């Protein structure tokens, strides 16, 4: 049922659109504005998702929407010196770094950078002005606004975010790092929009970090469209380490063409409420699509990962591995769906979700799902929800490890299966370290931040290892 | 070193060990033999500290201390070692990391400084040579994907690393071919010292050709019904457990 405040917020969005139309449309291309109007109509029709929708059965947005949010349609954040409030401390990770503050591209160097090899990295708003042909060729082609309500809302209000275009045959050496910062002294609702294009045979590594530098309520609803053209190789990492009062919905739409390889890896270390939607369309044969996730949640945090993979073409392989450790009253949802269409012969699709519950109150809902219409395929799915293996615990203790150490060792080992999929060594080490700190109860969301928390008590989330 | 008096153990109300007595002194090797279900593995588990069993009666003292006052990890740090019949696979935990943690936790308990990385590696190389395991095994996850023989060799390697005062080897010979059996037995023999002791639990006499026991005990239905020297093991092998059942039945008459 649509609750009163969600329908109020829906009305507010529709009203805002009318009022702020000019600012919202900005320099967007006519095509983008057509897509926008279509999405707005969808949003008007469907509103916010409710628990009646299959994708949202175990995740209720409505309590999060009961807030007086502020909106920024004209980019108040543009000229803030972001270095003063945030520096990434993965020292040996040499990246091309981009920062979004409250959903807007921060003009640190230039709004758009065109590298010597033709790669374009920068602000989507600026790209719509300067490279409208490239934007129009791709934008809206992957995002399924008819199917996903939150993607429709994002599209209706799309203004700015990350834009990357890697021309055919170009390998971008440095990983591109997107740092998404929320920092406001009042509740904000943000909708960054990202468009990433890897041309034929192009190679790109994208590291996407979500941080909140505030204890205030924030709601981020982001859409990323990512296109991997023929023979392209794209690795996408997401690190989510956000405050207890932050809500994050990420709608990720990946489109893969012939013989492309795509991997995604979502590490959720903290976040009051997190919903990640990965929707992958494999439209041509011989692709590889790998999707990994790790979530470590406690207190009353909630994380929901939805992975939809559509095998439309033959001889491709998709692999999903999502693992989670839940403490206190934390809840997690995993829904993985693999659709193998009739012509997608010789598809290999694997799906696995494993959860460890540290308390009786923690809860995991897992729904692996295969829908297969081709007859020559190799598919499997599996899901487990359980506790640490008591036999293994005894084995470790019988060698002299105390319970706490044994439990930590097993949880770290459990998590490492996902962490080891990270192919950038510096990033893997750093994340391994963060995961270990997180599992030992030593990681604060303010670990990343240099200044902000001087004024406030750091927020730490301890997974209490004494419980089992 | 180890004294067991009138031990009675049950699981879920079902009695398994029914009044068992045993004494093991420094430098001795004891073999406990018996058919399946006689309580051999339960005895090993109770000594090592597995918590699923209920100790209904009796006492076990180890190095003069009541063993039931100590959790499993403390027993291990006090020098007790259990070689598992079915070593557990622990994906993601490397043997090297596991052993380093185990040794350093033990050293901390004993008031010693932790081993440095270099010291640990040296120790590991030395022990690997001693128990004839190839070098790559220790980089792998604990027992993950190991063959039966590799798992048992890994138990002996861990034993060598931890240098226990009292080692209990629970059917270490089961599932081993003769070459693996020799390697395991060799390892155990090399680790024998004047001040440590070993309890070998086995179904068959075969292992005792390689690890020669000072005492042999026959466990039947939760009790040690006969003790003797290594000749007893040979006799048992020849005549089978039915022989000893009859013999003790006659004794009772």
HADDOCK unambig.tbl for C-alpha pairs under 7 A between the chains (distance, minus, plus):
assign (segid A and resid 391 and name CA) (segid B and resid 88 and name CA) 6.90 0.50 0.50
assign (segid A and resid 392 and name CA) (segid B and resid 88 and name CA) 5.87 0.50 0.50
assign (segid A and resid 392 and name CA) (segid B and resid 90 and name CA) 6.53 0.50 0.50
assign (segid A and resid 394 and name CA) (segid B and resid 50 and name CA) 6.91 0.50 0.50
assign (segid A and resid 395 and name CA) (segid B and resid 88 and name CA) 6.77 0.50 0.50
assign (segid A and resid 397 and name CA) (segid B and resid 72 and name CA) 6.00 0.50 0.50
assign (segid A and resid 397 and name CA) (segid B and resid 73 and name CA) 4.83 0.50 0.50
assign (segid A and resid 398 and name CA) (segid B and resid 48 and name CA) 6.72 0.50 0.50
assign (segid A and resid 398 and name CA) (segid B and resid 72 and name CA) 5.45 0.50 0.50
assign (segid A and resid 398 and name CA) (segid B and resid 73 and name CA) 5.43 0.50 0.50
assign (segid A and resid 398 and name CA) (segid B and resid 76 and name CA) 5.76 0.50 0.50
assign (segid A and resid 399 and name CA) (segid B and resid 73 and name CA) 6.50 0.50 0.50
assign (segid A and resid 399 and name CA) (segid B and resid 76 and name CA) 5.58 0.50 0.50
assign (segid A and resid 399 and name CA) (segid B and resid 102 and name CA) 6.00 0.50 0.50
assign (segid A and resid 400 and name CA) (segid B and resid 73 and name CA) 4.08 0.50 0.50
assign (segid A and resid 400 and name CA) (segid B and resid 74 and name CA) 6.41 0.50 0.50
assign (segid A and resid 400 and name CA) (segid B and resid 76 and name CA) 4.85 0.50 0.50
assign (segid A and resid 400 and name CA) (segid B and resid 77 and name CA) 5.34 0.50 0.50
assign (segid A and resid 400 and name CA) (segid B and resid 102 and name CA) 5.46 0.50 0.50
assign (segid A and resid 400 and name CA) (segid B and resid 105 and name CA) 6.61 0.50 0.50
assign (segid A and resid 400 and name CA) (segid B and resid 106 and name CA) 6.24 0.50 0.50
assign (segid A and resid 401 and name CA) (segid B and resid 73 and name CA) 5.71 0.50 0.50
assign (segid A and resid 401 and name CA) (segid B and resid 102 and name CA) 5.59 0.50 0.50
assign (segid A and resid 401 and name CA) (segid B and resid 105 and name CA) 6.44 0.50 0.50
assign (segid A and resid 402 and name CA) (segid B and resid 73 and name CA) 5.77 0.50 0.50
assign (segid A and resid 413 and name CA) (segid B and resid 91 and name CA) 6.80 0.50 0.50
assign (segid A and resid 413 and name CA) (segid B and resid 92 and name CA) 4.35 0.50 0.50
assign (segid A and resid 413 and name CA) (segid B and resid 93 and name CA) 5.59 0.50 0.50
assign (segid A and resid 414 and name CA) (segid B and resid 92 and name CA) 6.58 0.50 0.50
assign (segid A and resid 416 and name CA) (segid B and resid 92 and name CA) 6.73 0.50 0.50
assign (segid A and resid 417 and name CA) (segid B and resid 92 and name CA) 6.79 0.50 0.50
